[in-house]
Amino acid sequence: MFKVNENYLKLPGSYLFSTIAKKVNAYTAEHPEANIIRLGIGDVTLPLAPAVIAAMHKATDEMGAKETFHGYAPDLGYEFLRSAIAEHDYKKRGVSIALDEIFISDGAKSDSGNIGDIFATDNKIAVCDPVYPVYVDTNVMAGRTGEYEEAAQRFGNVIYMPCTAETDFAPELPKETPDIIYLCFPNNPTGATIPKTELQKWVDYANANRAVIIYDAAYEAYVSEEDVAHTIYECDGAKTCAIELRSFSKNAGFTGNRLGFTVIPKELAFDGVSLNSLWARRHGTKFNGAPYVIQRAGEAVYTSEGQKQTKEQIAYYMNNAKVIREGLTAAGYSVSGGINAPYIWLKTPEHMTSWEFFDYLLETAHIVGTPGSGFGPSGEGYFRLTAFGTYENSVEAMKRIQELCRG
Ligand SMILES: *Cc1c(COP(=O)(O)O)cnc(C)c1O
């Protein structure tokens, strides 16, 4: 008789974004004339850069010719891509990462979930609260957490590290020592970062406590401030305690293309077992490789044309972020984020929960955002808007919000 993985039953039934979609659909069915502005999207909206498209066309033609056809990709990914990564993402920042420490994948979402395969079930995890829900949810599936506690809106046996206005949306070193620490900077949903000197404290803490940091740098390309690290390996000693997750999704618009990578330095070992070798084993056995055409597309991001074009896209989004930040501030909201990330995080008015504010904004201004409580218990009382809309929509949304506060 088969048995299901009962850990899955611990996950609350309805997913944040399906609840939002239902509410928006119900509203538009009743008010078909409403001109809805979607500032809740966590997906890029600009098309792929011309340099990327050209590389994809060329690689597609190669796949159609006997001499240049490619079958299964090498386990770790093609060397041309891993070399480009080692050179541009690391060497240029003074960090030396070897080619066999880079594992090409189909994205950071898959890697952030799958990385748990190489860790024992009885590791205790710590997460920023609020944060990208994938870290906690995949640990729930793996049986590393307790039950969901409805009243507290959290899972048992997880160390939640509150990131609120009081700490400038940064986590504080936990009182109870975790085994695995998930950090995500720039953060989704708060847009917060911490200075490199602060990140160094986490690295020192992890090394002192034999904990491992899983560092999600999916928004690295949005970092605009000098004192914020682009990679955790800019910190001394990070190679003995940190795994880094990277993605082409938000940096270069690859959400539909699927490409990312994970870095596991060979020095990262426990009791003589290197995590690099465990992940190599897992990667070779359970992952089929990112497609040749997509890896060539990723390589093109690092060309000078590709860099110029993707930087323009990020500048476009970050200009939207500026419009939203300034618009909300002018309307009297308390706002953070939007400087090193395409996310703007605002405090809901005194008497409104995250979901009440969601309804209020939808009904009065026809704007869709994301309730902060969907990203963790400390997100209650906050709300996320994203810069992935158009410039025109960002301007129009702020006009509506300012009219609301005058009215
Ligand atoms: C969007 C996002 C990802 C997903 O990256 P993919 O490479 O598209 O899987 C990972 N981490 C965070 C924090 C994200 O917001």
The ligand as a Gaussian input file, in Angstrom:
#p B3LYP/6-31G(d) Opt

LIG

0 1
 C       12.262000      35.276000      -8.240000
 C       13.113000      34.729000      -7.171000
 C       13.824000      33.552000      -7.342000
 C       13.512000      32.681000      -8.518000
 O       14.514000      32.570000      -9.364000
 P       14.394000      31.570000     -10.603000
 O       15.777000      31.507000     -11.060000
 O       13.436000      32.184000     -11.566000
 O       13.901000      30.251000     -10.104000
 C       14.709000      33.128000      -6.364000
 N       14.846000      33.814000      -5.226000
 C       14.135000      34.934000      -4.997000
 C       14.313000      35.654000      -3.718000
 C       13.249000      35.419000      -5.957000
 O       12.504000      36.496000      -5.711000

